[in-house]
Amino acid sequence: MRFDAAVLRSYEDPFAVEEVILNAGPDDGEVLVRIAGCGLCRTDLAVRRSAGRSPLPAVLGHEGAGVVVEAGGAGTGLNPGDHVVLSFDSCGHCRSCLGAAPAYCADFAALNLFGGRAENATRFTDATGGTLAPRWFGQSSFAAYAVVPARNAVRVDPALPLELLGPLGCGFLTGAGAVLNSFGAGPGDTVAVLGAGAVGLAAVMAATAAGAVVVAVDRHPERLALAEEFGAIALPASGDLPGRVRRLTDGGARFALDTTGSAPLINDALRSLRPRGHLGLVARLHTELPLEPGTLDRGRRLSHICEGDAVPALMIPRLTGLWQAGRFPFDQLIRTYPLADINEAEADCEAGRVVKPVLIP
């Protein structure tokens, strides 16, 4: 099967949209999906900054959504014509997977970041027969088609705007899941969100939907204006940030979510918490994190949150339900681009001109 995909051949070069070949259809437990749209996530772009880890050449993309074309065996629970959102891969049988925590799968890094399942190594090639790295995050969905484990694919209501749903499988899932799952925020709680990008704004929407008071912190006025539209109190990232947050939250936030990976902001966030407050980190840290004295006093907690502590099959329908009720307007963050314009979408994302690019094959 031949179709177009965006191939990244080196860590420095632009994406090249070219013909690729799928040499075999779905095996048992897999489905072939025609991609309707795929979000461009900063994790895809971070491949350029992690040379030696993610193998190339590869087709990236891990926020896909589309229509099932073919199911491999009867055990997938999916049928041709089903609309699905694709999420991260997991083994399904380690302690974390069996404990409803697939984001902490024992094989998460191997399956999602470092080349995928070894048995798929020769199934996906370029037009000359050159091997492409096996499925990125179980999908490689910067393409017209993707073969994915059925466990990655979550059936959704066909009335939903399918081409826009892909980011619910990762970026929006992470921000909203951190608030709703990791924190369990509800009415009367206070949540500070540092960084008003795609993940941070999803957290703002989820916290507002949960009835919490939300303070959004960012350097960019236009991002703060968006956060205000979604119900947050906007706060520029300058001056005495902990003091201002504490004043706005009656003594300190119960929860804080850092999406920036900035060590100074993380320390500010810890000082913004009330006693026994919880700060969650979702960004990968690329520097040491020296904690200032007293930041973890009085029962304050610091943890890393992966994929919003979500079970995608449960969380994605929850988010689409909130969207249908007008309480999670994620579509307002999206700008669509043809797949052929992936390099323009990357440039716009890196420059902050767009919150969430979605590529349409």
C-alpha positions in Angstrom: 0.0 0.0 0.0 1.5 3.4 -1.1 0.6 6.8 0.4 2.1 10.1 1.3 3.7 10.8 4.6 6.0 13.4 6.2 9.5 11.8 6.6 12.1 13.2 8.9 15.5 12.0 7.6 17.9 13.9 9.9 17.7 15.9 13.1 18.5 19.1 11.2 16.6 18.8 7.9 13.0 19.8 7.2 10.3 17.2 6.9 9.9 15.8 3.4 6.4 14.8 2.2 7.0 11.8 0.1 5.5 8.4 -0.9 5.9 5.6 1.6 5.0 1.9 1.5 3.1 -0.2 4.0 4.3 -3.7 3.2 1.7 -5.5 5.3 -1.7 -4.9 6.7 -2.8 -5.1 10.3 -1.9 -8.1 12.3 -4.1 -9.6 15.0 -4.9 -6.9 17.5 -4.2 -4.0 15.1 -6.2 -1.7 12.9 -5.5 0.2 9.7 -6.7 3.8 10.1 -7.2 6.4 7.4 -5.9 9.6 9.0 -8.3 12.6 9.0 -6.0 14.9 11.0 -2.9 14.8 13.2 -1.8 17.3 15.8 1.8 18.6 15.8 3.1 18.2 19.3 6.2 19.6 20.8 7.3 16.1 21.6 7.5 15.5 17.8 9.6 18.6 17.5 11.8 17.6 20.5 13.2 14.8 18.4 15.5 17.3 16.8 17.0 18.1 20.2 17.5 14.5 21.3 19.9 13.2 18.7 20.9 9.6 19.3 17.7 8.6 21.0 14.8 8.5 18.4 16.0 6.6 15.3 15.7 8.2 11.9 14.6 8.3 9.2 11.1 8.1 10.6 7.5 9.2 10.2 6.6 11.0 13.4 3.1 12.1 14.5 1.3 10.9 17.6 -1.9 12.8 17.8 -3.8 11.1 15.0 -7.5 10.7 14.4 -9.2 8.9 11.6 -11.5 6.1 10.3 -10.8 2.4 10.7 -10.3 0.8 7.2 -9.4 -2.7 8.3 -9.2 -4.6 11.5 -6.7 -7.4 12.1 -8.8 -10.2 13.7 -12.0 -10.1 15.7 -10.4 -9.2 19.0 -9.8 -5.5 18.3 -13.3 -4.4 19.3 -13.2 -2.1 16.3 -14.8 -2.3 12.9 -14.3 -0.7 9.5 -16.0 2.7 9.5 -15.4 3.4 13.2 -14.1 6.9 14.0 -11.1 6.7 16.4 -8.7 8.9 18.2 -5.1 7.5 18.5 -3.1 7.7 21.7 0.2 6.4 23.0 1.3 2.7 22.9 1.7 0.4 25.9 2.4 -3.2 26.5 -0.9 -4.0 28.2 0.5 -6.6 30.7 3.0 -5.0 33.0 2.1 -3.9 36.5 1.4 -0.3 35.5 -0.8 -1.3 32.5 -2.7 -3.8 34.6 -3.1 -1.2 37.3 -4.8 1.3 34.9 -1.7 3.4 34.5 -0.6 2.8 30.9 1.4 6.0 30.7 3.8 4.4 33.2 4.1 1.2 31.2 7.4 -0.6 31.8 8.1 -0.4 28.0 6.8 3.1 27.4 10.1 4.6 26.2 10.9 1.6 24.0 7.4 1.5 22.4 6.9 5.2 22.0 10.2 7.0 21.7 13.0 4.7 20.6 11.7 2.9 17.6 8.6 1.0 18.5 8.0 -2.7 18.2 10.9 -4.6 16.7 8.7 -7.0 14.8 7.5 -4.1 12.7 11.0 -3.0 11.6 10.6 -3.9 7.9 6.9 -3.3 7.5 7.1 0.4 6.7 9.6 1.7 4.1 10.1 4.6 1.7 9.5 4.4 -2.0 13.0 3.0 -2.6 12.6 0.2 0.0 14.6 2.0 2.7 13.5 1.1 6.2 11.7 3.8 8.2 11.7 3.6 12.0 8.8 1.5 13.3 5.7 3.4 14.6 6.3 6.5 16.6 4.1 6.4 19.6 2.5 3.3 18.1 1.1 5.3 15.1 3.4 7.5 13.0 0.4 9.5 11.9 2.0 12.3 9.9 0.6 10.3 7.0 -2.5 9.4 5.1 -2.7 6.0 6.8 -1.4 4.4 10.0 -1.4 0.9 11.5 -1.8 0.9 15.2 -2.5 -1.5 18.1 -6.2 -1.5 18.7 -5.4 -0.6 22.4 -4.2 2.8 21.0 -7.4 3.5 19.2 -10.4 5.0 21.1 -13.8 4.9 19.3 -15.6 8.3 19.3 -18.9 9.6 18.2 -19.0 10.0 14.4 -20.9 13.3 14.8 -17.7 14.9 16.2 -15.3 16.9 14.0 -12.9 14.0 13.5 -10.1 16.0 11.8 -9.7 18.1 15.0 -9.8 15.4 17.6 -6.2 14.0 17.4 -4.7 16.3 20.1 -7.1 14.7 22.6 -4.8 11.7 22.4 -1.8 13.5 23.9 -1.4 17.2 24.4 -4.9 18.1 25.5 -5.1 14.7 27.3 -2.0 15.6 29.3 -3.2 19.1 30.4 -6.8 18.1 31.2 -5.8 14.8 32.7 -3.3 16.4 35.1 -6.1 18.6 36.5 -8.9 16.0 36.5 -7.0 12.8 37.2 -3.7 13.6 38.9 -5.1 16.5 41.0 -8.8 15.5 41.1 -9.6 19.2 41.2 -13.1 20.2 41.9 -15.4 23.1 43.0 -13.6 25.4 45.5 -10.1 24.2 44.6 -7.5 26.6 43.3 -5.2 25.7 40.4 -2.2 27.7 39.1 -1.1 26.8 35.6 2.3 28.0 34.5 2.6 28.2 30.7 -0.4 28.9 28.5 0.5 26.7 25.5 -1.6 23.8 24.3 -1.1 21.7 27.4 -1.5 24.6 29.8 -4.7 26.0 28.1 -6.2 22.5 28.2 -5.5 22.4 31.9 -7.2 25.8 32.3 -10.3 24.6 30.4 -10.5 21.4 32.5 -10.0 23.3 35.8 -12.8 25.7 34.8 -15.0 22.9 33.8 -14.4 21.2 37.2 -15.4 24.4 39.0 -12.0 25.4 40.3 -10.5 28.9 40.5 -7.7 29.1 37.9 -4.7 31.4 37.7 -2.8 31.2 34.4 0.8 32.5 34.2 2.6 33.3 30.9 5.0 35.8 29.4 2.8 36.4 26.3 -0.2 38.7 26.5 -2.0 37.0 23.7 -1.8 33.6 25.5 -3.0 35.2 28.7 -5.9 36.7 26.8 -6.9 33.3 25.6 -6.6 31.9 29.2 -9.0 34.7 30.3 -11.5 33.7 27.6 -11.5 30.2 29.1 -12.2 31.4 32.6 -8.7 32.0 34.1 -7.3 34.9 36.1 -4.4 36.1 33.9 -1.1 36.8 35.6 2.1 37.9 33.7 5.2 35.9 34.6 7.1 38.7 36.3 7.7 40.3 39.7 6.8 38.6 42.9 4.9 35.7 41.3 4.4 33.6 44.4 3.1 36.5 46.4 0.6 37.5 43.7 -0.6 33.9 43.3 -1.1 33.6 47.1 -3.1 36.8 47.2 -5.3 35.6 44.3 -5.9 32.2 45.9 -6.5 33.1 49.5 -3.2 32.0 50.9 -1.9 29.7 48.1 -3.0 27.4 45.3 -3.9 23.9 46.3 -2.6 22.7 42.9 -0.1 24.0 40.4 0.9 22.6 37.0 4.1 23.6 35.4 4.3 23.1 31.6 7.4 25.2 31.0 10.3 23.1 32.4 11.8 26.3 33.8 13.6 25.8 37.1 13.0 29.4 38.4 9.3 29.1 37.6 9.1 25.7 39.2 10.5 27.2 42.4 8.0 30.0 42.1 5.2 27.5 41.7 6.2 25.6 44.8 6.3 28.9 46.9 2.8 29.7 45.5 1.3 26.5 47.0 -0.6 26.4 50.3 0.4 23.8 52.9 0.1 20.3 51.5 -0.2 21.7 48.0 0.8 19.6 45.0 2.9 20.8 42.0 2.8 18.6 38.9 5.4 18.8 36.2 4.6 17.7 32.6 7.6 19.2 30.7 10.9 17.2 30.4 13.6 19.0 32.4 16.9 19.6 30.4 18.7 21.2 33.3 19.2 20.5 37.0 16.4 21.5 39.3 17.9 23.1 42.4 15.1 23.5 44.9 15.3 26.6 47.0 15.2 26.2 50.8 11.7 25.9 52.2 9.9 25.2 48.9 8.9 21.6 50.0 8.1 22.5 53.6 4.7 22.0 55.2 3.7 19.0 53.2 4.1 20.4 49.8 4.5 17.8 47.1 6.3 17.7 43.7 5.7 15.0 41.1 6.1 14.4 37.4 2.8 13.6 35.5 3.0 11.6 32.3 0.1 11.7 29.8 -2.2 13.2 32.4 -2.3 9.9 34.4 -5.0 9.0 31.8 -6.5 5.8 30.5 -7.2 7.1 27.0 -10.2 4.8 26.5 -11.8 6.6 29.5 -10.4 10.1 29.2 -11.0 10.8 25.6 -14.7 10.2 25.7 -14.8 12.3 28.9 -13.2 15.2 27.0 -15.4 14.9 23.9 -18.4 14.9 26.2 -17.2 18.1 27.9 -16.7 19.6 24.4 -20.2 18.7 23.3 -21.5 20.4 26.5 -19.6 23.6 25.6 -17.2 23.2 28.6 -14.0 22.2 26.9 -13.6 24.3 23.7 -10.3 22.8 22.6 -11.2 23.5 18.9 -10.5 27.2 19.5 -6.8 26.4 20.0 -6.4 24.7 16.6 -5.2 25.9 13.2 -5.3 23.4 10.4 -2.6 23.0 7.7 -2.3 20.6 4.8 0.3 17.9 5.5 2.3 19.4 2.6 2.8 22.5 4.8 4.2 20.7 7.8 7.4 22.8 7.8 5.3 26.0 7.9 3.3 24.5 10.8 6.5 23.6 12.7 7.9 27.1 12.2 4.6 28.7 13.4 4.5 26.4 16.4 8.1 27.1 17.4 7.6 30.9 17.0 4.4 30.8 19.1 2.2 32.0 16.2 -0.2 29.0 16.7 -1.2 27.1 19.8 -2.0 23.8 18.3 -1.3 23.0 14.6 -3.2 20.1 13.1 -2.1 18.5 9.8 -4.7 17.3 7.3 -3.4 14.6 4.9 
